[in-house]
Amino acid sequence: MDWDIVQLIFWLVAGIVSLYFSIGNARVWTSIAVGFGLILVGEVLPHALPFLPAADIPLVEAMGFLVGIISVLVLSHGIQEYYVFSRTLEAEGGKVMVYVGALGGIAVSLIFIMLNPPPGPDTMRMIEIVSLTNWVFMSLINIDLIRKIYSNVKGSPIGRGFLAFMLVFILMFLWKGSELYIRVYNLDFLAKEFPIRYSLSIAVSNIANILASLSVGGTFLYLAKLLR
């Protein structure tokens, strides 16, 4: 099975659903939806289609990791905003600022990459580890925040949507955590010496990746039905 292509298909659907949801709903949902939508651009597309023009250029690959960092920061900001909203029923700012902020972050990252020397294998590995570390720890933080949000909205139908988001971040933690484990211990280079650990980590990463994409798409479709 070509896991890269399967993951691309599911994240393509999840990304489109997320971005469409961000356009059609209230400001308080925008950061969450845009953050999930950026996963398609920053995390999946450059790796799932290596035959695309320039996909294997170090600058493009590094930019993909940086967009991954931006995506988790944007959606985590959205989770924090919704936590405040669930307690105060107040939301600040406009939807346009979310899009401008995300695009601004991508532009700054691109300028940073272009102004520095082309990243070699060691630098690329470090950038990837930073990206994965952000995902792992922000997933844990978001799980706790979503638990608190759920305690505030559990009496409403939308509460089940946040339980689904909690599942999404648990799957994200497994996905990114498995990849981080592989990179930190260089298991991709030591696969023959530790075949069981490497195979198990790859299996967890691939399965959690696909389940996360299904959960993201399904959660936004469920929320869209509730908020119509």
C-alpha positions as CSV (number, residue, x, y, z in Angstrom):
1,M,0.0,0.0,0.0
2,D,1.3,3.5,-0.9
3,W,0.7,5.2,2.4
4,D,1.8,8.6,1.0
5,I,-1.0,8.7,-1.6
6,V,-3.6,7.4,0.8
7,Q,-2.7,10.1,3.3
8,L,-2.7,12.7,0.6
9,I,-6.2,11.8,-0.5
10,F,-7.7,11.9,3.0
11,W,-5.8,15.1,4.0
12,L,-6.9,16.7,0.7
13,V,-10.5,16.1,1.7
14,A,-9.9,17.2,5.3
15,G,-8.1,20.4,4.2
16,I,-10.8,21.4,1.8
17,V,-13.5,20.8,4.4
18,S,-11.6,22.8,7.0
19,L,-10.9,25.8,4.8
20,Y,-14.5,25.8,3.5
21,F,-15.7,25.6,7.1
22,S,-13.6,28.6,8.0
23,I,-15.2,30.7,5.3
24,G,-18.8,29.9,6.2
25,N,-18.8,30.2,10.0
26,A,-18.1,32.6,12.8
27,R,-14.7,34.3,13.6
28,V,-14.2,32.1,16.6
29,W,-13.8,29.0,14.5
30,T,-11.6,30.5,11.8
31,S,-8.2,30.0,13.4
32,I,-9.0,26.3,14.2
33,A,-10.2,25.6,10.7
34,V,-7.3,27.5,8.9
35,G,-4.7,25.7,11.1
36,F,-6.1,22.3,10.1
37,G,-6.3,23.4,6.5
38,L,-2.6,24.3,6.5
39,I,-1.6,20.8,7.4
40,L,-2.4,19.8,3.8
41,V,0.1,22.4,2.5
42,G,2.8,22.1,5.1
43,E,2.9,18.5,6.1
44,V,1.4,16.2,3.5
45,L,1.6,17.6,0.0
46,P,5.5,18.0,-0.2
47,H,6.0,14.4,1.0
48,A,3.1,12.6,-0.6
49,L,4.0,13.8,-4.1
50,P,7.8,13.7,-4.4
51,F,7.5,13.7,-8.2
52,L,6.1,17.2,-8.2
53,P,8.4,19.9,-9.7
54,A,10.8,21.2,-7.0
55,A,9.3,19.0,-4.3
56,D,12.7,17.6,-3.5
57,I,14.5,20.9,-3.3
58,P,15.8,21.6,0.2
59,L,14.2,25.0,0.4
60,V,10.8,23.6,-0.5
61,E,11.1,20.8,2.0
62,A,12.2,23.2,4.7
63,M,9.4,25.5,3.9
64,G,7.0,22.6,4.3
65,F,8.2,22.0,7.9
66,L,7.9,25.7,8.7
67,V,4.3,25.8,7.4
68,G,3.7,22.8,9.7
69,I,4.8,24.8,12.7
70,I,2.6,27.7,11.6
71,S,-0.4,25.4,11.2
72,V,-0.2,24.1,14.8
73,L,0.4,27.6,16.2
74,V,-2.6,29.0,14.3
75,L,-5.0,26.2,15.3
76,S,-3.7,26.3,18.9
77,H,-4.4,30.0,19.0
78,G,-7.9,29.2,17.8
79,I,-8.4,26.6,20.6
80,Q,-7.2,29.2,23.1
81,E,-9.6,31.8,21.7
82,Y,-12.5,29.4,21.9
83,Y,-11.7,28.6,25.5
84,V,-11.9,32.3,26.3
85,F,-15.1,32.5,24.3
86,S,-16.7,29.5,26.1
87,R,-16.2,31.4,29.4
88,T,-17.0,35.0,28.4
89,L,-19.0,34.6,25.1
90,E,-16.8,37.4,23.7
91,A,-14.7,37.2,20.6
92,E,-12.3,39.8,19.4
93,G,-10.9,40.6,15.9
94,G,-12.1,39.8,12.4
95,K,-11.8,36.7,10.2
96,V,-9.6,38.6,7.8
97,M,-6.9,39.0,10.4
98,V,-6.6,35.2,10.8
99,Y,-6.0,34.8,7.1
100,V,-3.6,37.7,7.0
101,G,-1.8,36.5,10.1
102,A,-1.3,33.0,8.6
103,L,-0.2,34.3,5.2
104,G,2.1,36.7,7.0
105,G,3.7,33.9,9.0
106,I,4.3,31.9,5.8
107,A,5.8,35.0,4.1
108,V,8.2,35.7,7.0
109,S,9.2,32.0,7.0
110,L,9.9,32.1,3.3
111,I,12.0,35.2,3.6
112,F,13.9,33.6,6.5
113,I,14.6,30.5,4.4
114,M,15.7,32.5,1.3
115,L,18.1,34.8,3.3
116,N,19.9,31.9,4.8
117,P,22.2,29.3,3.3
118,P,20.4,26.3,1.7
119,P,19.8,23.8,4.5
120,G,21.8,20.7,4.4
121,P,20.7,17.3,5.7
122,D,21.7,18.1,9.3
123,T,19.9,21.4,9.2
124,M,16.9,19.9,7.6
125,R,16.7,17.2,10.2
126,M,16.9,19.8,13.0
127,I,14.1,21.9,11.4
128,E,11.9,18.7,11.1
129,I,12.6,17.9,14.8
130,V,11.6,21.4,15.8
131,S,8.4,21.1,13.8
132,L,7.5,17.7,15.3
133,T,8.3,18.8,18.8
134,N,5.9,21.7,18.4
135,W,3.2,19.4,17.3
136,V,3.8,16.9,20.1
137,F,3.7,19.4,23.0
138,M,1.0,21.7,21.5
139,S,-1.2,18.6,21.0
140,L,-0.9,17.8,24.7
141,I,-1.7,21.4,25.6
142,N,-4.7,21.5,23.3
143,I,-6.0,18.2,24.7
144,D,-6.1,19.8,28.1
145,L,-7.7,23.1,26.8
146,I,-10.3,21.1,24.9
147,R,-11.1,19.2,28.1
148,K,-11.8,22.6,29.7
149,I,-13.8,23.8,26.8
150,Y,-15.9,20.7,26.9
151,S,-16.7,21.2,30.6
152,N,-18.1,24.6,29.6
153,V,-20.2,23.5,26.6
154,K,-21.0,19.9,27.4
155,G,-24.7,20.7,27.8
156,S,-24.9,21.7,24.1
157,P,-24.8,19.5,21.0
158,I,-21.6,21.2,20.0
159,G,-19.9,19.6,23.0
160,R,-19.6,16.4,21.1
161,G,-17.7,18.2,18.4
162,F,-15.0,19.1,21.0
163,L,-14.8,15.6,22.1
164,A,-14.0,14.7,18.5
165,F,-11.4,17.4,18.5
166,M,-9.8,15.8,21.5
167,L,-9.6,12.6,19.6
168,V,-8.0,14.4,16.7
169,F,-5.2,15.8,18.9
170,I,-4.7,12.4,20.5
171,L,-4.2,11.0,17.0
172,M,-1.9,14.0,16.2
173,F,0.2,13.2,19.2
174,L,0.6,9.6,18.1
175,W,1.3,10.6,14.5
176,K,3.9,13.3,15.3
177,G,5.2,11.6,18.4
178,S,6.1,8.4,16.4
179,E,7.9,10.5,13.8
180,L,9.7,12.4,16.4
181,Y,10.8,9.2,18.1
182,I,12.2,8.0,14.7
183,R,14.1,11.2,14.0
184,V,15.5,11.6,17.5
185,Y,16.9,8.1,17.7
186,N,17.8,7.9,14.0
187,L,15.7,4.8,13.5
188,D,15.3,5.6,9.9
189,F,19.1,4.9,9.6
190,L,19.1,2.1,12.1
191,A,16.1,0.2,10.9
192,K,18.0,-3.0,10.4
193,E,19.3,-3.0,13.9
194,F,16.0,-2.2,15.5
195,P,13.4,-3.6,13.0
196,I,10.5,-4.0,15.5
197,R,10.8,-0.5,16.9
198,Y,11.1,1.0,13.5
199,S,8.2,-1.0,12.0
200,L,6.0,-0.3,15.0
201,S,6.7,3.5,14.9
202,I,6.1,3.6,11.2
203,A,2.8,1.7,11.6
204,V,1.6,4.0,14.4
205,S,2.5,7.1,12.4
206,N,0.7,6.0,9.2
207,I,-2.4,4.7,11.0
208,A,-2.7,7.8,13.3
209,N,-2.1,10.0,10.3
210,I,-5.0,8.6,8.3
211,L,-7.3,8.4,11.3
212,A,-6.5,12.0,12.2
213,S,-7.4,13.2,8.7
214,L,-10.7,11.3,8.8
215,S,-11.4,12.7,12.3
216,V,-10.7,16.3,11.1
217,G,-13.0,16.0,8.1
218,G,-15.7,14.3,10.0
219,T,-15.6,16.7,12.9
220,F,-16.0,19.8,10.6
221,L,-18.8,18.2,8.7
222,Y,-20.6,17.4,11.9
223,L,-20.0,21.0,13.2
224,A,-21.1,22.5,9.9
225,K,-24.4,20.6,10.2
226,L,-24.9,21.9,13.7
227,L,-24.1,25.5,12.9
228,R,-26.2,25.8,9.7
